[in-house]
Amino acid sequence: MTYYFSKIKIVWVIYVFLHLGGDEIVHVKDIVVMMDMEKTTISAITREFLRTGEEEGFIKTILEDEIPKSFVVAYKNCMQVIYLSPLSVSTLYRRYKKLETMRKKSKERNGGTLGCQKT
């Protein structure tokens, strides 16, 4: 869908934010990694990484009363944050793929452009 206002072509823009559970969303471009809690905490390095993050205050638990199934490392306000999510990595990935498909379809509909353009 395209609208024209005073010679400016406005096209629909989809900003891709991923819902991590609870009230927490993060921009997809800010995500560094999504890891399965059960599979990755076997490694001593991962446990040390999470321990250090907790000591330095970089860990944010999304839902306190649920056991986290995954952790997501992302940037928020130019700082690295580790989100402990009650959602599995497969659920987060499925959500990401759905958003990415929507973004690509929007881009194709708009002729390969996103945002405002002068005509």
C-alpha positions as CSV (number, residue, x, y, z in Angstrom):
1,M,0.0,0.0,0.0
2,T,1.4,3.3,-1.1
3,Y,0.2,6.9,-0.3
4,Y,1.4,10.1,-1.9
5,F,1.4,13.3,0.2
6,S,3.0,16.5,-1.3
7,K,5.3,14.5,-3.6
8,I,6.6,12.2,-0.9
9,K,6.0,8.5,-1.4
10,I,5.3,6.8,1.9
11,V,5.7,3.1,2.0
12,W,5.0,0.7,4.9
13,V,8.0,-0.1,7.1
14,I,8.1,-3.1,9.3
15,Y,10.4,-2.7,12.3
16,V,11.4,-6.2,13.4
17,F,11.1,-6.6,17.2
18,L,11.2,-10.1,18.7
19,H,9.0,-10.8,21.8
20,L,11.1,-12.7,24.3
21,G,8.3,-13.4,26.8
22,G,6.6,-11.3,29.5
23,D,6.8,-7.6,28.6
24,E,10.2,-7.8,26.9
25,I,10.9,-7.1,23.3
26,V,14.2,-6.5,21.5
27,H,15.1,-5.3,18.0
28,V,16.3,-8.2,15.9
29,K,19.4,-6.3,14.8
30,D,20.4,-6.0,18.4
31,I,20.4,-9.8,19.1
32,V,23.9,-11.4,19.3
33,V,22.9,-14.9,20.1
34,M,20.0,-17.1,21.3
35,M,21.0,-20.1,23.3
36,D,19.3,-23.1,24.8
37,M,19.7,-23.0,28.6
38,E,19.8,-26.8,29.1
39,K,22.2,-27.7,26.3
40,T,24.7,-24.8,26.7
41,T,25.1,-24.7,30.5
42,I,26.9,-28.0,30.3
43,S,29.9,-26.1,29.3
44,A,32.0,-24.5,32.0
45,I,32.7,-21.5,29.8
46,T,29.0,-20.8,29.4
47,R,28.3,-21.1,33.2
48,E,31.2,-18.7,33.8
49,F,29.8,-16.3,31.3
50,L,26.4,-16.3,33.0
51,R,27.9,-16.1,36.4
52,T,30.0,-13.1,35.4
53,G,26.9,-11.5,33.8
54,E,25.0,-11.9,37.0
55,E,27.7,-10.5,39.2
56,E,28.1,-7.4,36.9
57,G,24.3,-6.9,36.6
58,F,23.9,-7.7,33.0
59,I,21.3,-10.4,33.4
60,K,17.6,-9.7,33.2
61,T,15.2,-12.4,34.2
62,I,12.0,-11.9,32.1
63,L,9.6,-14.0,34.4
64,E,10.8,-14.6,37.9
65,D,8.4,-17.4,38.7
66,E,9.3,-19.5,35.6
67,I,12.4,-21.5,34.9
68,P,14.3,-20.0,31.9
69,K,14.5,-22.3,28.9
70,S,16.8,-20.0,26.9
71,F,19.0,-17.0,27.2
72,V,19.3,-14.2,24.6
73,V,22.4,-11.9,24.5
74,A,21.5,-8.6,22.9
75,Y,22.4,-4.9,23.0
76,K,20.1,-2.4,24.7
77,N,21.2,1.3,24.9
78,C,24.7,0.3,23.7
79,M,25.1,-2.2,26.6
80,Q,25.1,-5.9,26.5
81,V,22.2,-7.6,28.3
82,I,21.5,-11.3,28.9
83,Y,17.8,-12.0,28.9
84,L,16.7,-15.2,30.6
85,S,13.6,-16.2,28.7
86,P,10.9,-18.7,29.6
87,L,10.5,-19.4,25.9
88,S,12.5,-22.1,24.1
89,V,15.0,-21.3,21.4
90,S,12.8,-23.1,18.8
91,T,9.9,-20.8,19.7
92,L,12.0,-17.7,19.5
93,Y,13.5,-18.8,16.2
94,R,10.0,-19.6,14.8
95,R,8.9,-16.0,15.8
96,Y,12.0,-14.6,14.2
97,K,11.4,-16.5,10.9
98,K,7.8,-15.3,10.8
99,L,8.8,-11.7,11.3
100,E,11.6,-12.0,8.7
101,T,9.1,-13.4,6.2
102,M,6.7,-10.5,6.8
103,R,9.6,-8.0,6.4
104,K,10.7,-9.6,3.1
105,K,7.2,-9.6,1.7
106,S,6.8,-5.9,2.6
107,K,10.1,-5.1,0.9
108,E,9.0,-6.9,-2.2
109,R,5.6,-5.1,-2.3
110,N,7.4,-1.8,-2.0
111,G,9.7,-2.4,-4.9
112,G,12.7,-3.3,-2.8
113,T,12.6,0.0,-0.8
114,L,11.8,0.7,2.8
115,G,11.0,4.1,4.4
116,C,10.0,7.4,2.9
117,Q,11.2,8.5,-0.6
118,K,10.9,11.7,-2.5
119,T,9.3,11.3,-5.9
